[in-house]
Amino acid sequence: MAVKKIPLRKCVGCHESKPKKELIRIVRSSEGEISVDTTGKKQGRGAYICPSEACLKKALKAKAFDKTFEAKVPDEIYSKLASELSEALKG
C-alpha cells in the first residue's frame, strides 16, 4: 500500500514549509475580495500563515500578504486573522 503524500505549504511569516492542515489560509477571489478561508477550499489565490502571533507580526512587517496578492489587504482582514489566531491558540 502506497504512503499518502502530505501536502506542504510555506508560511508567509516564517517561510517554513509545514503541513497544509496546520496553517491558516487567506484567499483572494477573482473579484479581488480578500478573506480568511476556514475550509481551505475557496476559489482564488491563497497564502498560508502559521497560527502564531510571531508569524503574523513578521508577515505584517514585511507586507507579505500585499506582495503575495499584489493588492492592498484591508485592515479588517488582519483583525479577523488575529482573532482566528487567538482561537487557534486557545483550542
MARMI-684064 format. One line per field, with one value per atom (N, C-alpha, C, O, CB): residue in one letter; x, y, z; residue number from 1; chain. Coordinates in Angstrom, 1 decimal, always signed. Each point is the difference from the previous one (the first is absolute). Last residue first. Glycine has a CB too. Layout:
% residues N
aa: (a	...)
X: (X	...)
Y: (Y	...)
Z: (Z	...)
i: (NUM	...)
ch: (A	...)
//
This chain:
% residues 91
aa: (g	g	g	g	g	k	k	k	k	k	l	l	l	l	l	a	a	a	a	a	e	e	e	e	e	s	s	s	s	s	l	l	l	l	l	e	e	e	e	e	s	s	s	s	s	a	a	a	a	a	l	l	l	l	l	k	k	k	k	k	s	s	s	s	s	y	y	y	y	y	i	i	i	i	i	e	e	e	e	e	d	d	d	d	d	p	p	p	p	p	v	v	v	v	v	k	k	k	k	k	a	a	a	a	a	e	e	e	e	e	f	f	f	f	f	t	t	t	t	t	k	k	k	k	k	d	d	d	d	d	f	f	f	f	f	a	a	a	a	a	k	k	k	k	k	a	a	a	a	a	k	k	k	k	k	l	l	l	l	l	a	a	a	a	a	k	k	k	k	k	k	k	k	k	k	l	l	l	l	l	c	c	c	c	c	a	a	a	a	a	e	e	e	e	e	s	s	s	s	s	p	p	p	p	p	c	c	c	c	c	i	i	i	i	i	y	y	y	y	y	a	a	a	a	a	g	g	g	g	g	r	r	r	r	r	g	g	g	g	g	q	q	q	q	q	k	k	k	k	k	k	k	k	k	k	g	g	g	g	g	t	t	t	t	t	t	t	t	t	t	d	d	d	d	d	v	v	v	v	v	s	s	s	s	s	i	i	i	i	i	e	e	e	e	e	g	g	g	g	g	e	e	e	e	e	s	s	s	s	s	s	s	s	s	s	r	r	r	r	r	v	v	v	v	v	i	i	i	i	i	r	r	r	r	r	i	i	i	i	i	l	l	l	l	l	e	e	e	e	e	k	k	k	k	k	k	k	k	k	k	p	p	p	p	p	k	k	k	k	k	s	s	s	s	s	e	e	e	e	e	h	h	h	h	h	c	c	c	c	c	g	g	g	g	g	v	v	v	v	v	c	c	c	c	c	k	k	k	k	k	r	r	r	r	r	l	l	l	l	l	p	p	p	p	p	i	i	i	i	i	k	k	k	k	k	k	k	k	k	k	v	v	v	v	v	a	a	a	a	a	m	m	m	m	m)
X: (-7.6	-0.5	+1.1	-0.2	-1.9	+3.1	-0.8	-0.4	+0.1	-1.0	+3.2	+0.9	-0.7	+0.5	+0.9	-3.9	+0.8	+1.0	+0.2	-0.4	-2.5	-0.8	+0.8	-0.2	-1.8	+4.1	-0.2	-0.9	+0.2	+0.0	+0.6	+1.2	-0.2	+0.4	+1.0	-4.8	+0.1	+1.2	+0.0	-1.1	+0.5	-1.0	+0.1	-0.2	-1.3	+4.2	+0.5	-1.0	+0.5	+0.7	-2.4	+1.0	+0.6	+0.3	+0.3	-3.7	-0.7	+1.0	-0.2	-1.6	+3.5	-0.7	-0.7	+0.0	-0.2	+2.2	+1.0	-0.6	+0.5	+1.1	-4.4	+0.5	+1.0	+0.1	-0.5	-1.3	-0.9	+0.4	-0.4	-1.4	+4.2	+0.4	-1.0	+0.4	+0.5	+0.1	-0.6	+0.3	+0.3	-2.1	+5.0	-0.9	-0.6	+0.7	+0.7	+0.7	+0.0	-1.0	-1.2	+1.9	+1.9	-1.1	+0.1	+0.6	-2.1	+3.9	+0.2	-1.2	-0.4	+1.7	-0.3	-1.3	+0.1	-0.9	-0.3	+5.0	-0.5	-1.2	-0.1	+0.9	+1.1	+0.9	-0.6	+0.1	+1.9	-4.2	-0.1	+0.8	-0.4	+0.0	+0.8	-1.3	-0.2	-0.5	-0.4	+4.8	+0.0	-1.3	+0.1	+1.6	+0.7	-1.1	-0.1	-0.2	+0.5	+2.7	+0.5	-1.0	+0.3	+1.3	-2.9	+1.2	+0.5	+0.5	+0.1	-4.1	-0.5	+1.2	-0.1	-1.7	+2.8	-0.7	-0.5	+0.1	-0.8	+2.6	+1.1	-0.7	+0.6	+0.8	-4.3	+0.8	+1.1	+0.2	-0.6	-2.1	-0.8	+0.7	-0.1	-1.9	+4.1	+0.0	-0.9	+0.4	+0.0	-0.2	+1.3	+0.0	+0.6	+0.5	-4.9	+0.1	+1.3	+0.1	-1.6	-0.7	+0.8	+0.0	+0.1	+1.3	-3.0	-0.9	+0.8	-0.2	-1.6	+3.5	-0.1	-0.9	-0.2	+2.6	-3.0	+0.7	-0.2	-1.0	+0.7	-0.5	-0.1	+0.9	+1.0	-1.5	-2.3	+1.2	-0.2	-1.1	+1.8	-3.2	+0.1	+1.3	+1.1	-2.8	-2.0	+1.4	+0.1	-0.6	+1.2	-5.2	+0.9	+1.4	+0.4	-2.4	-2.9	+0.6	+0.9	-0.4	-1.5	+0.7	-0.5	+0.8	+1.2	-2.0	+1.5	-0.5	-0.5	-0.5	+0.0	+2.0	+1.1	-0.3	+0.8	+0.3	-3.7	-0.2	+1.2	+0.3	-2.7	+2.0	+0.1	-0.1	+0.5	-1.5	+2.6	-0.6	+0.1	+1.1	-0.6	-0.5	+0.6	-0.8	-1.2	+2.0	-0.4	-0.6	+0.8	+0.9	-3.1	+1.7	+0.9	-0.7	-0.6	+2.6	-3.3	-0.4	+1.0	+0.3	-2.8	+2.3	+0.9	-0.3	+0.7	-0.4	-2.2	-0.6	+0.9	-0.3	-2.0	+3.3	+0.2	-0.6	+0.4	-0.4	+1.6	-0.9	+0.3	+0.7	-2.5	+4.9	-0.5	-0.8	+0.6	+1.4	-0.4	-0.3	-0.4	-0.8	+0.2	+3.2	-0.6	-0.1	+0.9	+0.0	-0.2	+0.1	-0.8	-1.1	+1.3	+2.7	-1.3	+0.2	+1.0	-1.4	+2.9	+0.1	-1.4	-1.0	+3.2	-1.2	+0.5	+0.0	+0.1	+1.3	-2.5	-1.1	+0.5	-0.9	+0.1	+3.8	-1.0	-1.1	-0.5	+0.9	+4.8	-1.2	-1.2	-0.2	+0.9	+4.1	-0.7	-1.2	-0.4	+1.2	+4.0	-0.9	-0.6	+0.7	+0.5	+0.9	+0.2	-1.1	-1.2	+2.3	-0.5	+0.5	+0.4	+0.9	-0.1	-3.0	+1.3	+0.7	+1.2	-2.1	-3.2	+0.6	+1.4	+1.0	-3.2	-0.9	+0.5	+0.7	+0.7	-2.5	+1.4	-0.6	+0.6	+1.3	-1.6	-0.3	+1.0	-0.7	-0.9	+2.6	-3.3	-0.1	+1.0	+0.3	-2.8	+1.2	+0.7	-0.2	-0.1	+1.8	-4.2	+0.3	+0.6	-0.4	-1.5	+2.3	-0.6	+0.3	+1.2	-1.0	-0.6	+0.8	-0.8	-1.1	+2.4	-1.8	-0.6	+0.9	+0.5	-2.8	+3.7	-0.1	-0.6	+0.5	+1.5	-2.9	+0.8	-0.3	-1.1	+1.1	-0.3	-0.8	+0.9	+0.9	-2.8)
Y: (+26.7	-1.3	-0.9	-1.2	+2.1	+3.6	-0.5	-1.5	-0.8	+3.2	-0.1	-0.2	-0.5	-0.8	+2.6	-0.7	-1.1	-0.3	-1.2	+1.7	+3.4	-1.2	-1.3	-1.0	+2.3	+2.8	-0.2	-1.2	-0.7	+3.2	-1.4	-0.4	-0.3	-1.0	+2.2	+0.8	-1.4	-0.6	-1.1	+1.5	+4.2	-0.7	-1.5	-0.8	+2.9	+0.7	+0.0	-0.8	-0.7	+2.9	-1.5	-1.0	-0.1	-1.1	+1.5	+2.9	-1.3	-1.1	-1.0	+2.0	+3.4	-0.2	-1.3	-0.7	+3.2	-1.4	-0.2	-0.2	-0.9	+2.2	-0.1	-1.4	-0.3	-1.1	+1.2	+4.2	-0.9	-1.4	-0.9	+2.6	+1.9	-0.2	-1.0	-0.7	+3.0	-2.7	+0.9	-0.4	-1.1	+1.4	-0.9	-0.8	+0.9	+0.7	-2.8	+3.0	+0.5	-0.9	+0.0	+2.4	-4.4	+0.9	+0.4	-0.8	-0.2	-2.7	+1.2	+1.0	+0.6	-2.1	-2.7	+0.2	+1.1	+0.2	-1.0	-0.4	-1.2	+0.2	-0.6	-0.6	+4.9	-0.5	-1.2	-0.2	+1.2	+0.7	+0.9	-0.4	+0.1	+1.7	-4.3	-0.3	+1.0	-0.4	-0.4	+1.3	-1.2	-0.3	-0.5	-0.4	+4.6	+0.2	-1.2	+0.1	+2.4	-1.9	-0.1	+0.2	+0.0	-1.6	+1.9	+0.9	-0.1	+1.1	-1.4	-2.6	+1.4	+1.0	+0.9	-1.5	-4.0	+0.2	+1.4	+0.6	-3.0	+1.1	+0.0	+0.3	+0.8	-2.4	+1.1	+1.3	+0.1	+1.0	-1.0	-4.0	+1.0	+1.4	+0.8	-2.1	-2.5	-0.1	+1.1	+0.6	-3.0	+2.0	+0.4	+0.0	+0.9	-1.8	-0.6	+1.4	+0.5	+1.0	-0.9	-4.9	+0.6	+1.5	+0.5	-2.6	-2.0	+0.5	+0.5	-0.5	-1.0	+1.5	-0.8	+0.6	+1.2	-2.0	+1.5	+0.6	-1.0	-0.6	+3.0	-1.8	-0.7	+0.6	+0.6	-2.7	+3.3	+0.1	-0.6	+0.0	+2.2	-2.2	-0.3	+0.3	-0.1	-1.6	+2.7	+0.0	-0.1	+0.8	+0.5	-3.2	+1.2	-0.2	-1.2	+2.5	-3.8	+0.3	+1.2	+1.0	-2.1	-2.2	+1.1	+0.2	-0.3	+1.4	-4.3	-0.5	+1.2	-0.3	-1.9	+1.9	-0.3	-0.4	-0.5	-0.2	+2.2	-1.3	-0.5	-1.2	+1.6	+4.0	-1.0	-1.4	-1.0	+2.6	+3.3	-1.2	-1.1	-0.6	+1.2	+5.1	-1.1	-1.3	+0.0	+1.5	+2.9	-0.5	-1.1	-0.6	+1.3	+3.4	-0.8	-0.4	+0.8	+0.5	+0.3	+0.0	-0.9	-1.1	+1.5	+0.4	+0.8	+0.1	+0.7	+0.6	-4.0	+1.4	+0.9	+1.2	-2.2	-3.6	+0.6	+1.4	+0.8	-3.1	+0.6	-0.5	+0.7	+0.9	-1.5	-0.5	+1.1	-0.6	-0.7	+2.2	-3.4	-0.2	+1.3	+0.8	-3.2	-0.3	+1.3	-0.1	-0.4	+1.7	-5.2	+0.4	+1.4	+0.1	-2.5	-0.6	+0.7	+0.6	+0.6	-0.1	-5.2	+1.5	+0.5	-0.7	+0.4	-4.4	+0.8	+1.5	+0.7	-2.6	-1.4	+0.1	+0.7	+0.4	-2.6	+1.4	+1.0	+0.1	+1.1	-1.7	-0.8	-0.6	+1.0	+0.9	-3.1	+4.4	-0.8	-0.7	+0.4	+1.1	+1.8	-0.9	-0.9	-0.7	+0.7	+5.1	-1.4	-0.8	+0.4	+0.0	+4.6	-0.7	-1.4	-0.6	+2.8	+1.4	-0.6	-0.7	-0.4	+0.1	+2.7	+0.7	-0.5	+0.7	-0.3	-2.2	+1.3	+0.8	+0.9	-0.9	-5.6	+1.1	+1.3	+0.1	-1.5	-3.2	+0.8	+1.2	+0.7	-1.4	-4.7	+1.4	+0.8	-0.3	+0.0	-5.3	+1.0	+1.4	+0.1	-1.8	-3.6	+1.3	+1.0	+0.2	-0.6	-5.1	+1.1	+1.3	+0.3	-1.6	-4.0	+1.2	+1.1	+0.3	-1.0	-4.8	+1.2	+1.2	+0.2	-1.2	-4.2	+0.9	+1.3	+0.5	-1.5	-4.1	+1.2	+1.0	+0.1	-0.4	-5.3	+1.2	+1.3	+0.1	-1.4)
Z: (+21.3	-0.3	-0.4	-0.2	-0.4	+1.6	+1.1	-0.2	+1.0	-0.6	-3.9	+1.1	+1.3	+0.8	-1.7	-3.0	-0.3	+1.2	+0.3	-2.8	+2.7	+0.1	-0.2	+0.7	-1.5	+0.0	+1.5	+0.2	+1.0	-0.7	-4.7	+0.6	+1.5	+0.6	-2.3	-0.8	-0.4	+0.7	+0.5	-2.7	+2.6	+0.9	-0.3	+0.9	-0.9	-2.6	+1.3	+1.0	+0.9	-1.4	-4.0	+0.1	+1.4	+0.5	-2.9	+1.4	+0.0	+0.2	+0.7	-2.2	+1.1	+1.3	+0.0	+1.1	-0.9	-4.3	+1.0	+1.4	+0.8	-2.1	-2.2	-0.2	+1.1	+0.5	-3.0	+2.3	+0.7	-0.3	+0.9	-1.2	-1.7	+1.4	+0.7	+0.9	-0.9	-5.4	+0.9	+1.5	+0.3	-2.0	-2.7	+0.9	+1.0	+0.7	-1.1	-4.7	+1.4	+0.7	-0.3	-0.3	-3.7	+0.3	+1.5	+0.8	-2.6	-0.5	-0.9	+0.2	-1.0	-0.6	+4.0	-0.7	-1.0	-0.8	+2.8	+0.7	-0.5	-0.9	-1.1	+3.1	+0.3	-1.1	-0.6	-1.2	+2.4	+2.6	-1.1	-1.2	-1.2	+2.9	+2.2	-0.6	-1.2	-1.1	+3.3	+0.5	-0.8	-0.7	-1.1	+2.7	+1.2	-1.0	-0.9	-1.2	+1.3	+3.8	-1.3	-1.1	-1.2	+2.1	+3.7	-0.2	-1.4	-0.5	+2.9	-1.2	+0.0	-0.3	-0.8	+2.4	-1.0	-1.2	-0.2	-1.1	+1.2	+4.0	-1.0	-1.4	-0.8	+2.1	+2.4	+0.1	-1.1	-0.6	+3.1	-2.2	-0.4	+0.0	-0.9	+1.7	+1.0	-1.5	-0.5	-1.1	+1.2	+4.5	-0.5	-1.5	-0.6	+2.7	+0.3	-0.1	-0.5	-0.7	+2.6	-3.2	+1.0	-0.2	-1.1	+1.4	-3.1	+1.0	+1.2	+1.1	-1.8	-4.6	+1.2	+1.0	+0.0	-0.4	-4.9	+1.1	+1.2	+0.2	-1.0	-5.1	+1.3	+1.0	-0.2	-1.0	-3.8	+0.8	+1.3	+0.6	-1.8	-4.1	+1.4	+0.6	-0.7	+0.5	-4.2	+0.4	+1.5	+0.7	-2.7	-0.3	+0.0	+0.4	+0.3	+0.2	+0.9	-1.3	+0.1	+0.7	-1.9	+5.5	-0.8	-1.3	+0.0	+2.1	+1.7	-1.4	-0.8	-1.1	+2.1	+3.8	-0.8	-1.5	-0.7	+2.8	+2.1	-0.6	-0.8	-0.1	+0.1	+2.1	+1.0	-0.5	+0.6	+0.9	-3.3	-0.5	+1.0	+0.2	-2.6	+2.1	+0.7	-0.4	+0.1	+1.9	-5.3	+1.1	+0.6	-0.6	-0.3	-3.3	+0.8	+1.3	+0.7	-1.6	-4.5	+1.4	+0.8	-0.4	-0.2	-4.3	+0.8	+1.5	+0.7	-2.7	-1.8	+0.1	+0.8	+0.0	-0.2	-0.2	-1.3	-0.1	-0.8	-0.2	+5.8	-1.0	-1.3	-0.1	+1.8	+2.7	-0.8	-1.2	-0.8	+1.5	+4.6	-1.5	-0.6	+0.6	-0.2	+4.1	-0.4	-1.5	-0.7	+2.7	+2.1	-1.4	-0.1	+0.5	-1.3	+4.8	-0.3	-1.4	-0.3	+2.8	-0.3	-0.3	-0.3	-0.3	-0.7	+1.9	+1.1	-0.2	+1.0	-0.4	-4.0	+1.0	+1.3	+0.7	-1.6	-2.8	-0.4	+1.1	+0.2	-2.6	+3.5	-0.6	-0.1	+0.8	+0.2	-1.3	+1.0	-0.7	-1.0	+2.9	-2.7	-0.6	+1.0	+0.8	-3.0	+2.9	+0.2	-0.7	+0.0	+2.2	-1.7	-1.2	+0.2	-0.7	+0.0	+3.6	+0.4	-1.2	+0.1	+2.2	-3.2	+1.1	+0.3	-0.1	+1.1	-4.2	-0.5	+1.1	-0.3	-1.4	+1.0	+0.8	-0.5	-0.2	+2.2	-4.9	+0.7	+0.7	-0.6	-1.1	+0.5	-0.4	+0.8	+1.1	-1.8	-0.7	+0.8	-0.6	-1.2	+1.9	-0.7	-0.7	+0.9	+1.1	-2.6	+1.6	+0.8	-0.7	-0.2	+2.4	-4.0	+0.1	+0.7	-0.4	-1.7	+2.5	-0.5	+0.3	+1.1	-0.7	-1.3	+1.1	-0.6	-1.0	+2.2	-3.1	-0.1	+1.2	+0.5	-3.0	+2.3	+0.0	+0.0	+0.8	+0.4)
i: (91	91	91	91	91	90	90	90	90	90	89	89	89	89	89	88	88	88	88	88	87	87	87	87	87	86	86	86	86	86	85	85	85	85	85	84	84	84	84	84	83	83	83	83	83	82	82	82	82	82	81	81	81	81	81	80	80	80	80	80	79	79	79	79	79	78	78	78	78	78	77	77	77	77	77	76	76	76	76	76	75	75	75	75	75	74	74	74	74	74	73	73	73	73	73	72	72	72	72	72	71	71	71	71	71	70	70	70	70	70	69	69	69	69	69	68	68	68	68	68	67	67	67	67	67	66	66	66	66	66	65	65	65	65	65	64	64	64	64	64	63	63	63	63	63	62	62	62	62	62	61	61	61	61	61	60	60	60	60	60	59	59	59	59	59	58	58	58	58	58	57	57	57	57	57	56	56	56	56	56	55	55	55	55	55	54	54	54	54	54	53	53	53	53	53	52	52	52	52	52	51	51	51	51	51	50	50	50	50	50	49	49	49	49	49	48	48	48	48	48	47	47	47	47	47	46	46	46	46	46	45	45	45	45	45	44	44	44	44	44	43	43	43	43	43	42	42	42	42	42	41	41	41	41	41	40	40	40	40	40	39	39	39	39	39	38	38	38	38	38	37	37	37	37	37	36	36	36	36	36	35	35	35	35	35	34	34	34	34	34	33	33	33	33	33	32	32	32	32	32	31	31	31	31	31	30	30	30	30	30	29	29	29	29	29	28	28	28	28	28	27	27	27	27	27	26	26	26	26	26	25	25	25	25	25	24	24	24	24	24	23	23	23	23	23	22	22	22	22	22	21	21	21	21	21	20	20	20	20	20	19	19	19	19	19	18	18	18	18	18	17	17	17	17	17	16	16	16	16	16	15	15	15	15	15	14	14	14	14	14	13	13	13	13	13	12	12	12	12	12	11	11	11	11	11	10	10	10	10	10	9	9	9	9	9	8	8	8	8	8	7	7	7	7	7	6	6	6	6	6	5	5	5	5	5	4	4	4	4	4	3	3	3	3	3	2	2	2	2	2	1	1	1	1	1)
ch: (A	A	A	A	A	A	A	A	A	A	A	A	A	A	A	A	A	A	A	A	A	A	A	A	A	A	A	A	A	A	A	A	A	A	A	A	A	A	A	A	A	A	A	A	A	A	A	A	A	A	A	A	A	A	A	A	A	A	A	A	A	A	A	A	A	A	A	A	A	A	A	A	A	A	A	A	A	A	A	A	A	A	A	A	A	A	A	A	A	A	A	A	A	A	A	A	A	A	A	A	A	A	A	A	A	A	A	A	A	A	A	A	A	A	A	A	A	A	A	A	A	A	A	A	A	A	A	A	A	A	A	A	A	A	A	A	A	A	A	A	A	A	A	A	A	A	A	A	A	A	A	A	A	A	A	A	A	A	A	A	A	A	A	A	A	A	A	A	A	A	A	A	A	A	A	A	A	A	A	A	A	A	A	A	A	A	A	A	A	A	A	A	A	A	A	A	A	A	A	A	A	A	A	A	A	A	A	A	A	A	A	A	A	A	A	A	A	A	A	A	A	A	A	A	A	A	A	A	A	A	A	A	A	A	A	A	A	A	A	A	A	A	A	A	A	A	A	A	A	A	A	A	A	A	A	A	A	A	A	A	A	A	A	A	A	A	A	A	A	A	A	A	A	A	A	A	A	A	A	A	A	A	A	A	A	A	A	A	A	A	A	A	A	A	A	A	A	A	A	A	A	A	A	A	A	A	A	A	A	A	A	A	A	A	A	A	A	A	A	A	A	A	A	A	A	A	A	A	A	A	A	A	A	A	A	A	A	A	A	A	A	A	A	A	A	A	A	A	A	A	A	A	A	A	A	A	A	A	A	A	A	A	A	A	A	A	A	A	A	A	A	A	A	A	A	A	A	A	A	A	A	A	A	A	A	A	A	A	A	A	A	A	A	A	A	A	A	A	A	A	A	A	A	A	A	A	A	A	A	A	A	A	A	A	A	A	A	A	A	A	A	A	A	A	A	A	A	A	A	A	A	A	A	A	A	A	A	A	A	A	A	A	A	A	A	A	A	A	A	A	A	A	A	A	A)
//
